[in-house]
Amino acid sequence: MTSHDMKKIIGAQLRAGRALLRWSAEELAGNSGVGLATIRRAELIDGETKMTAPNEAAVRAALEKAGVEFIPENGGGAGVRLRKGLGAKVGSIPVEELNAENDE
């Protein structure tokens, strides 16, 4: 899948990806080189984020490098999961189940 084929990231995917990695918003900002305020604003969006293409690419790359896979919408909604073999106890969190208790 090329970058032209990828759907825009939705805010819930960012929150879920961070939760899977147990990263704070500050850690995602640091690992992606994207400003903390940009990360926080993007995560507040219910749908597609308003990040610029370079910022979105940097965030996606940081999460993917850490093991997050983006699941495209396939009738069941977009989501994220960890690549197999990463985190013995950490699994995927469906976007609709992400909440304050599982968001570190």
N, C-alpha and C positions, 0 to 999 in steps of 0.2 A: 504494500500500500504506500503510495507516494504522499508527500505532504499535501498535494492538491486533492487527493482522494479522501483525506481525513476530515471528519466532521469537527466543528468547533467543540472545544471542551465546555462542558456545563459546570456551573458552580458546585453542584453536588458531587461531581467526579473529583474535583480538587479536594473537597472536604473528605471524601471517602479514601482517596489515594493517600492523603496525609495520615488518616486514621490507621490505614493498613500498615504504614511504615512507622507509626507512632512518632511522627514528626510534628513539631509545632509550626505555626505559620512562619515564625522567624527562621526555622531550619529550612523550610521550603524556599523562602526568599534568599537565604544564603547560598543554598545549593543551586539555585537557578540564576542568581544574579539579577532577579527582578525585585523591585522595591516591595517592602512589607505592605505598604498602603495599597499597592496594586493587587497583591495577593488577597488581602482582606476584602477589598471591594469585589473582586472576582468571585470570591466564595459566597458573597451575599446574594448573588444573582441566582434566581430559580432556574433560568434557562441558560442559553449560550452566553458566555462571558463577553465582556466588551474590551478584553485585552487586545493590544495591537498584535499583529501576526508575529513579530519577533519575540515579544514577551510570552505569548502563548507557546511558541516553539521552544523557548528556553525552559518554561515550566514543564511542558510535556517531556522534554529531554531529561530533565532532572529526575522526574518521577519514574520514567522508563528505565533510566540508568540504575535506579535504586530497586527496580524489580516490579514496578506497577505496569500492568497491561491495561490498556483502554479497550473496553468492549463497546463496539458500535451498537447503535439502536437497531434491534432486530425484531421489533414487535413487542418486546418485553421491556424496552427502555434501555438507555445507555448505562454503562456501569464501569467498574474497575475491578481488578483482581490482582493477586500476586502471582508471578511466574511460579511454576512448580518448583519445589525444592527450597523455596525461600520461607523462612519462618515456620517452625514446626507447629506452633499453635495458632498462627495468624492465618486466617483464610479470607475469602472475599466478603465484603459487606455490601449487600444490595443497597443502591442509592436510597431507596425509600425507607430503609432501616437505619440510616445514619442519624444519630442524635447526639445531644450533649454528653451523654454517658460514654459513648464510644469515640468521641472526638477529643484527642489529647492536645 
